[in-house]
Every structure is written in C-alpha cells, then in structure tokens.
C-alpha cells in the first residue's frame, strides 16, 4: 500500500499565462508521499489524506482536499508549495501523519503482531510466575517441610513456608516480584493449596515414571512393610529392588498406600493394582520381601502364598531388621527393671545385652536369668528357621556358585545348572542350560561359546541380586514418613503424603526434573485461563 504514482510519458499541460506547465515525474522521487490523479490532473498528499482528519489542524492545504495543480509554485526554492506543506517542525501535521503511515506500513506494528507480542510477554510473565511456585514446592518437598501456615492472610506475620518462600524469591528479584502474590492476576495467582498439591503430584508422578523406566523390562523384587503413621493409619510401603542398566543393584521407594483392610487378599490386590497401574508385570517378580516381625506377620505369610500360587514366584527370602532391635529393647527394659528393684547388681561388665548370665552358687535369681537368656536364644533360632526354610537355604547355598572372587575360581557348573533349572526355569531355555555344563571348559571354548556362558552367568547374577536380603529400605521409608507426617501435619491425606515422600526419599531423581516440562504438563492437564 502506498501513494498512486502513475508512470506516464507525458502529463497533461495547464496554461499559466503564456506558458504551459505540467506535473513532473521527478517530483515522485523527491516527495515520496506525493500521488497524482490523471482524472483530475491534480496532486495530493497520500499521508495527510489518510490521517489528517484524526489530527486537529486548521492548516489544511489543497494537497489534502480539492487537490493541488498550481505547478508554478513547486519549483520556487524554499517557498515551494510542497515544502511548505511538509512544514519545518517535527510536530507538523504532515510529519505526524507520515509517522502514522510508517507505523501502519511496518509489519511489526500490525494489530495481529502487536497482539502476538503482547501475548508473548504475558506468557513469559505467567511462566515465570508458575516457575516460582514449582521451585518453591520442590524445595519444600525435598526438605520435608510443611507447605501451609496457620494464618495465611495478608496481615499475618508468618503466612506459612510456601508463601514466605515465594516472598523471599520476590525480594531477591524485581522481575519475580512483578508477577507473584499480590502483583499476579487475582484469578491466576497459582498459590492455592490445590495448586500446590497439583504441582507436587505432577513432579511425584514424573519421579515414578523415571523409576519405571529404570526397571524397564527387567525382573525385580518387591519389598513390602507396614507401619502406623502419627494419625494411627496403617500405611503399606512398596519398594522395588532391581539391577539397573549399568549393572548396579538399586532399591527405589515406589509408593505408600493407606490400607484399612489388612487381609492377605486385600494386600495382594493393593500391590497388584499399583504394579498394573505403572505397567509393571507381576510375572516379572522374582522375590518377595516382607518384615516378619510385623504385627501383620500372618497376613504377610498368606500374601506370599497368594503370589506364589498365582504367579509362580519360586524364591522367597523374608527378613527383618526389627527383630534384633526389638529383642534388645525388651531385654534392656527388663534389665533396667531388675536393677531398679534390686534383683541385679551394678558393676563393670555386668548386665551386658546379648550375653548369657553366669549362674551364681548362692543367688537363685542368676539361674532364672540364665534360663531366660536361653529362651531368647531359642526364640531367635525359631525365627531363623521360619525365615530361612529349606528352600531358601538351598537357594542361598546354590547362589554361592556365582561367587566372583578370584575370577570365579569357586564356580560350580552343576550348582549353576541346578540353580537355573530349579529356581528360574522360566528365565532360561534348555539350550542355555546345556551351555552351562561347559562352564569348567570355558578356557577351551570359542569366543562365541564363551560369550553365551557369560551372558547366562550375568543373567543369573542379576536374578540372585534381586533377592530381598533386608527390609532396611522400607524402614528408612517409614523414618521419612515420621519426619514428613508429623503431629502438626497429621491430617495429610494419602495422595499428598505419598507425593511428599516420593520427592523426599528419591531426591536424586526429583532434583533434576526440568521445571519447564512441569509447566507444560501443568498447562495441558486442565483448562487454564492464563497462557503458558
């Protein structure tokens, strides 16, 4: 779009006295705003014609209204009619109209582009605002801190950890201060408790997806335990034990679920539902670990049997880190009571926990103590026999055939073959089992044959490593639960507790989550008014 400037061989002449004068084509080059109408044989100012009506000006020349055709007045130096129309000041009506035309002709000033730029700026502000909330939520979750305060009103001197931390960010950055809290739109402040929980849930799900990716299609073991939280709810935690892609044995906290019905069948359904939800195949389980010292020991035993029956999980090793601690605590309490009532003597080396009391010749109480100590020992033996039955002992014994010391010097091909056939029949083909009988001849094998043996040994070692030898990780999870769900936070619901624990325990995964990917997922998860 621009002024009409026709390229004519000869423009019509107008008689001025004794001379004929006409419009000159060269004027177009000097006055780019000039346009010519062949039908009226007059010149006009294109800029003023468009915008002068919007500018209050009493100096309206013929170039704007009826048209200019006094060609004699053009070539008169400083008194030229065209120069007079332009004016000598930067704020002349013509100059103001020229600026408007330039803005109109500039693509960046088009309405759609202006709106786009404004939308982009608003989008960047919204992303900064939400990014501040995300970083705040993650920091509080990683530290196991409470989010809310007792009084979050504007007049409160302590509005809770979340709002106070956002305020701290705002004080350190003018850019952040301009888009958060009271400076944010009233309908999109993104500081409500529901928003905090939604952000936390997205991050916790991202961590669980990362763990699921670590497991891949490999076999794994589940470690399960239960404990009461501060609100007296039974909480069941599930830990995944597996060998990752780097050959490193890994135990990851996966979920914690509140269980009101602690029957074996319900526990099995709860565990199965969790695994199915994250596309973890139950048939990939190669071991179960339950804390036998739990008050739900009968339920755990029944749960083991249900998984064995339905999914052919052949290897079970149950263990407990609680037993020794509980035994020592009971023994310590009893000794303290005996000392208090005078039935035991103080002295160096006396009353040692875990040692047999020597029977005295004159004190019958010492005989009683010795008998009690023997009954502790008997209980431990019974506990060991329960935990390590014949099948478990055979599994552990055969596993020693894979001892890597001295370049597998103690390797036993018969034991390896028996281990694979009896305990892992579904993980090896008959061809692989036949290859295992050639382990002793490994030095004489071709490179291809040796590689088959090594592949099979690696697979067996990974299977053995997944065996649950301790439930220490579940105990650490419950220790974290006590830190997160305190007396002041005893009303935390199940999903919020689970998400908090996921970030708190698996902090090495949570701290590397890309904040911008959380923003994108937050935006698409629901219909949002603001643009991100």
C-alpha positions in Angstrom: 0.0 0.0 0.0 1.3 3.4 -0.9 0.6 6.6 -2.9 -0.6 6.3 -6.5 2.3 7.4 -8.7 1.5 6.7 -12.4 4.4 6.4 -14.8 3.1 8.5 -17.8 5.1 9.5 -20.9 3.6 13.0 -20.7 1.3 14.5 -18.1 -1.5 17.0 -19.2 -0.4 20.6 -19.5 -2.0 23.6 -17.8 -1.7 27.1 -19.2 -0.2 29.7 -16.9 0.0 33.0 -18.7 1.9 32.4 -21.9 3.5 29.1 -20.7 2.1 25.6 -20.4 3.1 23.9 -17.2 2.6 20.2 -16.2 3.2 17.7 -13.4 6.8 16.4 -13.3 7.6 12.7 -12.8 10.8 13.6 -10.9 8.7 15.0 -8.1 7.8 11.5 -7.0 11.5 10.8 -6.2 11.9 13.9 -4.0 8.5 13.8 -2.3 7.7 10.1 -1.7 4.3 10.9 -0.1 3.1 12.6 -3.3 0.4 11.0 -5.5 -1.1 12.1 -8.8 -4.6 11.6 -10.2 -4.8 11.5 -14.0 -8.6 12.1 -14.0 -8.4 15.4 -12.1 -4.8 16.3 -13.2 -4.1 17.2 -9.6 -1.6 16.1 -6.9 -2.4 15.0 -3.4 -0.6 14.2 -0.1 -1.2 10.5 0.5 -0.2 10.6 4.2 -2.4 13.6 5.1 -5.3 12.3 3.0 -5.3 9.2 5.3 -4.8 10.6 8.7 -5.2 14.4 8.8 -8.8 14.2 9.8 -7.7 12.4 13.0 -5.3 15.3 13.8 -6.8 18.6 14.9 -5.3 21.0 12.5 -6.6 24.2 10.9 -3.8 24.2 8.3 -5.3 22.0 5.6 -3.8 22.7 2.2 -5.1 21.9 -1.3 -3.0 18.8 -1.3 -5.4 17.3 1.2 -8.9 18.3 0.0 -9.6 19.6 -3.6 -6.1 18.7 -4.9 -3.1 20.8 -6.0 -2.4 21.9 -9.6 -0.6 25.2 -9.3 2.6 23.7 -10.8 4.3 27.0 -11.0 4.6 27.2 -7.2 6.5 23.9 -7.0 9.9 25.0 -8.3 10.4 28.1 -6.1 13.1 27.0 -3.8 12.3 27.5 -0.1 8.8 28.8 -1.0 8.0 25.6 -2.8 4.3 24.6 -2.1 5.3 21.0 -1.3 8.0 22.1 1.2 5.5 24.5 2.8 3.1 21.6 3.2 5.7 19.5 5.0 6.5 22.2 7.4 9.7 23.0 9.3 9.0 21.5 12.7 9.0 17.8 13.7 5.4 18.1 15.1 3.8 19.5 11.9 0.5 17.8 10.9 2.2 16.3 7.8 5.0 14.8 9.9 2.6 13.3 12.4 0.6 11.7 9.5 3.8 10.4 8.0 4.7 8.6 11.3 1.3 7.0 11.4 1.7 5.7 7.9 5.1 4.3 8.7 3.7 2.5 11.7 0.9 1.2 9.5 3.4 0.0 6.9 5.7 -1.6 9.5 4.7 -5.3 9.8 5.7 -5.4 13.5 3.1 -2.8 14.2 0.2 -4.7 12.6 -2.5 -5.5 15.1 -2.0 -9.2 14.9 1.7 -8.8 15.5 1.1 -6.3 18.3 -1.3 -8.8 19.9 1.2 -11.6 19.4 4.0 -9.6 21.1 1.7 -8.7 24.0 0.6 -12.3 24.3 4.2 -13.5 24.3 5.1 -11.0 27.0 2.1 -12.1 29.1 3.0 -15.8 28.5 6.6 -15.2 29.7 5.2 -13.5 32.9 2.9 -16.4 33.5 5.7 -18.9 33.1 8.0 -17.0 35.5 5.1 -16.9 38.0 4.4 -20.6 37.7 8.1 -21.5 37.7 8.5 -19.7 41.0 5.7 -21.8 42.5 7.2 -25.0 41.1 10.6 -24.3 42.5 9.1 -23.5 45.9 7.1 -26.7 46.0 10.1 -28.8 45.1 12.3 -27.2 47.6 9.8 -27.7 50.4 9.2 -31.3 49.4 12.9 -32.1 49.2 13.4 -30.7 52.7 10.3 -32.5 54.1 8.9 -29.1 55.2 5.2 -28.2 55.7 3.6 -26.1 53.0 0.9 -24.2 54.7 0.7 -21.9 57.8 -1.9 -21.4 60.4 -2.7 -17.9 59.2 -2.0 -17.2 55.5 -3.8 -13.8 55.5 -2.1 -10.7 54.2 -1.9 -9.3 57.7 -0.2 -12.4 59.1 3.5 -12.1 60.1 4.0 -15.7 59.1 2.0 -16.9 56.2 3.5 -20.4 56.1 6.6 -21.8 54.4 5.2 -21.7 50.8 4.1 -18.1 50.8 7.1 -16.9 52.8 9.5 -18.6 50.4 7.8 -17.0 47.4 8.1 -13.7 49.2 11.8 -14.3 49.7 12.2 -15.0 45.9 10.3 -11.8 45.2 12.6 -9.7 47.4 15.7 -11.1 45.5 14.3 -10.4 42.0 12.3 -7.4 40.8 11.3 -9.5 37.8 9.7 -12.1 40.0 8.2 -9.5 42.4 6.2 -8.0 39.5 4.4 -11.3 38.7 3.8 -13.1 42.0 1.4 -12.9 45.0 -0.5 -9.6 45.1 1.0 -8.5 41.8 -0.4 -11.5 40.0 -3.9 -11.6 38.4 -6.4 -12.3 41.1 -7.9 -15.3 39.2 -4.5 -16.8 38.4 -2.1 -16.4 41.3 -1.3 -20.2 41.5 -0.7 -20.2 45.2 -3.8 -22.0 46.4 -3.2 -25.3 48.3 -4.9 -27.2 45.5 -2.4 -25.8 43.0 0.5 -26.6 45.3 -0.7 -30.2 45.5 -1.3 -30.4 41.8 2.3 -29.3 41.1 3.6 -31.7 43.7 1.6 -34.6 42.1 3.0 -33.9 38.7 6.5 -34.0 39.9 5.9 -37.1 42.0 4.4 -38.9 39.0 7.4 -37.8 37.0 9.7 -39.5 39.5 7.7 -42.7 39.5 7.8 -42.7 35.7 11.6 -42.3 35.9 11.8 -45.3 38.3 9.5 -47.3 35.9 11.9 -46.5 33.1 14.8 -47.7 35.2 13.2 -51.0 35.8 12.4 -51.4 32.1 11.5 -55.0 31.1 13.9 -56.5 33.7 12.9 -58.7 36.6 12.5 -57.2 40.0 11.7 -57.9 43.6 9.2 -56.2 45.9 9.9 -55.2 49.5 6.7 -54.6 51.4 6.2 -53.5 55.0 3.6 -51.7 57.1 3.5 -49.2 59.9 1.2 -46.8 61.6 1.6 -43.1 60.9 1.0 -40.4 63.5 -2.7 -40.5 62.8 -2.8 -44.2 63.6 -3.5 -45.2 60.0 -1.9 -48.4 58.6 0.5 -47.4 55.8 1.9 -50.0 53.4 5.1 -49.1 51.6 6.3 -50.8 48.4 10.0 -50.8 47.4 11.3 -52.0 44.1 14.6 -53.9 44.0 16.3 -54.4 40.7 19.5 -54.3 38.7 19.6 -51.2 36.5 21.1 -50.9 33.0 24.5 -50.2 34.5 24.5 -53.5 36.4 24.1 -51.7 39.7 21.7 -53.1 42.4 19.1 -50.5 43.1 16.3 -50.1 45.6 13.7 -47.4 44.9 10.8 -46.2 47.0 7.8 -46.5 44.8 4.5 -45.9 46.7 3.0 -45.8 50.1 -0.7 -46.7 50.5 -3.1 -46.5 53.4 -4.7 -49.9 54.0 -7.7 -50.3 56.2 -8.2 -54.0 55.3 -5.0 -55.9 56.1 -6.2 -59.3 55.0 -3.8 -61.2 52.6 -6.2 -61.0 49.7 -6.6 -57.2 50.0 -2.9 -56.6 50.4 -2.3 -58.7 47.3 -4.9 -56.7 45.3 -3.4 -53.4 46.5 0.1 -54.4 45.4 -1.1 -55.8 42.1 -3.1 -52.7 41.3 -0.1 -50.5 41.9 2.1 -52.6 39.7 -0.5 -52.8 36.9 -1.1 -49.1 37.0 2.5 -48.5 36.2 2.7 -51.4 33.7 5.0 -53.5 35.9 4.2 -57.1 35.1 3.7 -59.2 38.2 5.1 -62.2 36.4 8.4 -60.3 36.4 8.7 -60.6 40.2 11.5 -62.8 41.3 11.4 -62.3 45.0 9.2 -61.0 47.8 10.5 -59.4 51.0 8.2 -58.9 54.0 9.0 -57.9 57.6 8.2 -60.9 59.6 8.4 -59.1 62.9 5.3 -57.1 61.9 2.1 -57.4 63.8 0.7 -58.5 60.4 3.0 -61.4 60.1 0.2 -63.8 59.4 -1.1 -61.6 56.7 2.4 -61.4 55.1 2.7 -65.2 55.1 -0.7 -65.5 53.4 0.3 -62.8 50.9 3.5 -64.7 50.0 1.4 -67.8 49.3 -1.1 -66.0 47.1 1.7 -64.6 44.9 3.3 -68.0 44.7 0.1 -69.7 43.7 -0.9 -67.2 41.0 2.4 -66.1 39.6 4.9 -68.9 40.2 7.3 -66.8 42.1 9.6 -69.6 43.3 12.2 -67.8 45.5 11.2 -66.1 48.8 13.6 -64.8 51.4 11.9 -62.9 54.3 13.9 -60.9 56.7 13.5 -58.3 59.3 15.7 -55.5 60.7 13.3 -55.1 63.5 13.8 -58.4 65.3 17.2 -57.7 66.9 16.3 -54.2 67.8 13.0 -55.2 69.4 14.7 -58.1 71.3 17.4 -55.8 72.6 14.9 -53.2 73.6 12.8 -55.7 75.6 16.0 -57.1 77.2 17.2 -53.6 78.1 13.8 -52.8 79.7 13.9 -55.9 81.7 17.4 -55.3 83.0 16.6 -51.8 83.9 13.5 -53.0 85.9 15.6 -55.7 87.7 18.2 -53.1 88.6 15.5 -50.8 89.9 14.0 -53.4 92.2 17.5 -54.7 93.4 17.4 -58.1 91.7 20.5 -57.3 89.7 23.9 -55.9 90.8 25.7 -52.9 89.3 29.2 -53.4 88.2 31.7 -53.3 85.3 30.9 -55.8 82.6 27.6 -56.8 84.3 24.2 -56.8 82.7 25.6 -56.9 79.1 22.9 -57.3 76.5 23.3 -60.4 74.3 25.4 -62.5 76.8 24.4 -65.4 79.0 24.1 -64.7 82.7 26.6 -66.9 84.6 24.7 -68.9 87.3 25.8 -68.0 90.8 26.1 -70.5 93.6 24.1 -68.6 96.2 21.7 -66.4 94.1 18.8 -68.2 92.6 17.9 -65.2 90.5 21.0 -65.7 88.4 19.7 -69.2 87.5 16.5 -67.6 86.4 18.4 -65.1 84.3 20.3 -67.9 82.6 17.1 -69.8 81.8 15.6 -66.6 80.4 18.6 -66.0 78.2 18.4 -69.5 76.8 14.7 -68.9 76.0 15.9 -65.7 74.0 18.3 -67.8 72.0 15.5 -70.4 71.4 13.2 -67.7 70.0 15.9 -66.4 67.7 16.6 -70.0 66.3 12.9 -70.4 65.7 12.7 -67.1 64.0 15.7 -68.0 61.8 14.1 -71.4 60.9 10.9 -69.6 60.0 12.7 -67.1 57.8 15.2 -69.4 56.1 13.4 -72.6 55.3 14.9 -75.5 53.4 14.0 -74.0 50.0 15.5 -70.6 50.9 18.7 -72.2 52.3 19.1 -74.2 49.2 18.7 -71.1 47.0 21.3 -69.2 49.0 23.7 -72.2 49.0 23.5 -72.6 45.3 24.0 -68.9 44.8 27.5 -69.2 46.2 28.4 -70.9 43.0 28.4 -67.5 41.4 31.0 -66.1 43.8 33.1 -63.8 41.6 36.2 -63.9 43.9 39.4 -64.9 42.2 37.9 -64.7 38.7 35.1 -67.2 39.6 37.6 -69.7 41.0 34.9 -71.4 43.0 32.4 -71.7 40.2 30.5 -74.9 40.1 28.7 -75.8 36.8 26.5 -78.4 38.5 25.2 -76.0 41.1 24.7 -73.3 38.5 22.7 -75.7 36.3 20.6 -76.8 39.3 20.0 -73.2 40.4 18.7 -72.2 37.0 16.6 -75.3 36.5 15.0 -75.4 39.9 14.5 -71.7 40.8 14.5 -69.9 37.5 13.1 -72.3 34.9 11.2 -69.6 33.0 14.2 -67.4 32.6 16.4 -69.8 30.7 15.9 -72.0 27.7 17.1 -75.6 27.6 19.8 -74.6 25.2 21.2 -72.1 27.7 21.1 -74.7 30.4 23.1 -77.2 28.3 25.7 -74.5 27.7 26.1 -74.1 31.5 27.5 -77.6 31.8 30.5 -76.3 29.8 31.5 -73.7 32.4 34.5 -75.7 33.5 35.7 -75.8 29.9 35.4 -72.1 29.5 39.0 -71.6 28.6 38.7 -74.1 25.7 35.5 -72.6 24.3 35.4 -70.4 21.2 34.7 -66.8 21.6 31.1 -67.3 20.7 30.6 -70.2 23.1 32.3 -68.2 25.9 30.0 -65.2 25.3 27.0 -67.4 25.7 28.2 -68.7 29.1 29.0 -65.1 30.3 25.6 -63.9 29.2 23.9 -66.7 31.1 26.1 -66.1 34.2 25.3 -62.4 34.1 21.6 -63.1 33.9 21.8 -65.5 36.9 23.7 -63.0 38.9 21.1 -60.3 38.2 18.4 -62.7 39.3 20.2 -63.5 42.5 20.9 -59.9 43.3 17.2 -59.1 43.2 16.7 -61.4 46.2 15.4 -59.4 49.2 18.1 -59.8 51.9 16.9 -56.9 54.1 13.9 -54.6 54.5 16.1 -51.7 55.6 14.9 -49.6 52.8 11.3 -49.9 54.0 12.4 -48.9 57.5 14.0 -45.8 56.0 10.8 -45.0 54.2 8.9 -45.2 57.5 11.5 -43.0 59.2 11.0 -40.5 56.4 7.2 -40.8 56.9 7.6 -39.8 60.6 9.7 -36.8 59.5 7.1 -35.7 56.9 3.9 -36.6 58.6 4.3 -35.0 62.0 1.9 -34.2 64.7 1.3 -30.8 63.2 0.6 -32.4 59.8 -1.4 -35.4 61.0 -4.3 -34.6 58.6 -2.3 -35.2 55.5 -4.3 -37.3 53.1 -2.9 -40.4 51.4 -2.0 -38.9 47.9 -0.4 -35.8 49.4 1.7 -37.9 51.8 2.7 -40.3 49.0 3.8 -37.5 46.7 5.7 -35.7 49.5 7.5 -38.9 50.4 8.3 -39.7 46.8 10.2 -36.4 46.3 11.7 -36.5 49.8 13.1 -40.1 49.5 14.0 -40.1 45.8 15.6 -36.6 45.9 18.4 -37.6 43.5 15.7 -38.1 40.8 13.4 -35.2 41.8 16.1 -32.5 41.9 16.9 -33.0 38.2 13.3 -32.6 36.9 13.1 -30.0 34.2 10.9 -27.2 35.5 9.7 -26.1 32.1 8.4 -29.6 31.3 6.3 -29.4 34.6 4.9 -26.0 33.4 3.8 -27.6 30.1 2.2 -30.6 31.8 0.5 -28.3 34.3 -0.9 -26.2 31.4 -2.4 -29.2 29.4 -3.6 -31.1 32.5 -6.6 -28.8 32.9 -8.3 -25.9 31.1 -6.3 -22.8 32.2 -7.3 -19.2 31.8 -3.7 -18.0 31.6 -1.5 -18.9 28.6 1.8 -20.6 29.2 
